[in-house]
Amino acid sequence: MLSARPLLLKIICTVLVIFSLSLGIDACSTKSENNFLSVLSIVGGNVLIQKADNTNWNNGTNGMILKAGDRIKTDSGATATITFFDGSTINLNSNTEISLDTLINKSSSKSIELSQEIGETISHAVKLMDPTSKYQITTPSAVAAVGGTIMQVLVNNDGSTSVANVEGNVNVTAQGKEVIIPAGEHSIVNVGQGPSEPLPGVINSFGVLGNLWTWGENQYGQLGNGTSVDSNIPISVNSLSGVVAASGGDYGGLALKSDNTVWTWGANASGQLGNGTTTNSLTPIQVPSLTGIVSISAGYYHDLALQQNGTVWVWGDNNHGQLGDGTTTNSGIPIQVRITGIVAISGGYYHSLALKSDGTVWAWGANDNGQLGNGTNVDSLVPVQVVGLNGVVAISAGDYHNLALKSDGSVWAWGANDSGQLGNGTTTDSNTPVQVTSLSGTSAISAGGRNSLALTSNGTVWGWGLNDNGELGNNTTVDSSVPVEVNLPSGIIAISIRDQHSLALTSDGGVWSWGWNGYGQLGTGTTANSAIPVLLNGITGVVSIDAGVYYSLAISAAPTITLFKPDINGLSVSINGVTLPTVTGASITGIVWNWGDGHKITGWFPQSHTYSQAGTYNVDVISTDSNGRSQSASITVSVK
């Protein structure tokens, strides 16, 4: 039930840098009085432009001038190249959207800030021709100032950033620490930390989102695999691909695909599948009429979806007004909530939460425990503002209580508190927000049934509330009304809790689980409870997790290997210390990549390839020079 700010958090996802000398773009001349970027070159398809002072999207044209604050969006099959004021270029692949946030043209400093909305997977080609220029890359917890010539930048869903140097030197600055990366090496910037020292120059990453895994209870088909048989190990939902987000409700699941469509499966007694029927489904079906969705959240018997324009759509059970349409009538199709300007959503048991772009929180539905946070215990059929909260950046709705994370890293809670789930040292309900004690530097939150979790910027996880099945992961079954540390390894990047079990995700794609396991929702191959976190086997490369009611969901990515050239001198190619010699005076005319799994391509540097499965591969790189001489080198890569 965790929700972040998909429309505000700035993140650059999967930035793949290519050698751009072949682009043929004329760099615009540098003029100190100009504060713009120039020459938009369009190659095939349609490119849309949204000017900073307008909300409309219009067709882009070759050579048009773009200014700071403008947005660029390429359709399927279209690519575009932008040449900046200093001659730097950036190449947009198809189905890409970026914002040109800041352009500064001064004699001593040139900075270009780029941003994407969270959840987008995009690709850029970056060439900095002026070494005094830099790109500002904003991640959820850090800003890296990157300068250099040709570089590769990968920003993952967890906010960590990998910066690789292809040519020249690259400077990376984050959290007050600066690192210079020589050619052929790379650095990692983890959330809340400075960049690492230079690392070897072959990048292994999990790049392509899409594989959905589920495990636990399956009575109503909530695992989405076409059966109603429980599973105590992760199983793949093969009928669904391209998944970028997943959320688990009571007896059904919810998924968002990369094409911004929404899919549901499981129980449907209240119309929570959104297809206009009340018939259950053992496999995912598309919710009709929903497009442009950027975020989803499953309540218990109702679901929520957030559109790019800030509107919220809901469907399913409405007996307490949790659909927010002013009635208590269930709806088997999506209907719009009476609220706009929303950037995040979260579904509770019989209530719903929304976060506005101004940092305020709004709630509607059941309020018997004060979970609407408006100082009363009266249900509301339309959104009401949670009192006393501002500067909020994330929200999470539990069964009968809620959490909010403020920009200063503090956590606030309201609603039911019978097990200490508000974390303020008492067991007294509160119909207005109270601050969770002893927490600072928090980066993520998740509200469960009668318990809560928080992730701090240093990678530690804290839990409070009900613990009779070990849900707090501290090797006890004693409830706690204040945060206690979960026994987890370092490097945690995401958390999720629902009712009686908890999940955590590590930066290397591993999943840990703990708590009640009666239906196998821990995914450990047994139904034995665990009061300490256990690492799951059989699933790797996970990029997203969510705890449903007695079952779990995870999204994994296909393993990808990226190779890049550390030097370009026209005479030789050196890859990972292996040099491909050429005849003196000759130049390289072609590169052939044999990836070791039956796939072969021809192209310049760098190149990326996605493997269908983990393993060790021998990659052969063959170069041909202008005198017709071929040389080869083999590189062994391990994809986990």
Secondary structure, 3 states (H helix, E strand, C coil): CEECCCCCCECCCCECCCCCHHHCCCCCCCCCCCCCEEEEEEECCCEEEECCCCCCCEECCCCCCECCCCEEEECCCCEEEEECCCCCEEEECCCCEEEEEEEEECCCCEEEEEECECCCCCCEEEECCCCCEEEEEECCCCEEEEECCEEEEEECCCCCEEEEEEECCEEEEECCEEEEECCCCEEEECCCCCECCCECCCEEEEEEEEEEEEEECCCCCCCCCCCCCCEEEEEECCCCCCEEEEEECCCEEEEEECCCCEEEEECCCCCCCCCCCCCCEEEEEECCCCCCEEEEEECCCEEEEEECCCCEEEEECCCCCCCCCCCCCCEEEEEECCCCCEEEEEECCCEEEEEECCCCEEEEECCCCCCCCCCCCCCEEEEEECCCCCCEEEEEECCCEEEEEECCCCEEEEECCCCCCCCCCCCCCEEEEEECCCCCCEEEEEECCCEEEEEECCCCEEEEECCCCCCCCCCCCCCEEEEEECCCCCCEEEEEEECCEEEEEECCCCEEEEECCCCCCCCCCCCCCEEEEEECCCCCCEEEEEECCCEEEEEEEEEEEEECCCCCCCCCEEECCEEECCCCCCCEEEEEEECCCCCEEECCCCEEEECCCCEEEEEEEEEEECCCCEEEEEEEEEEC
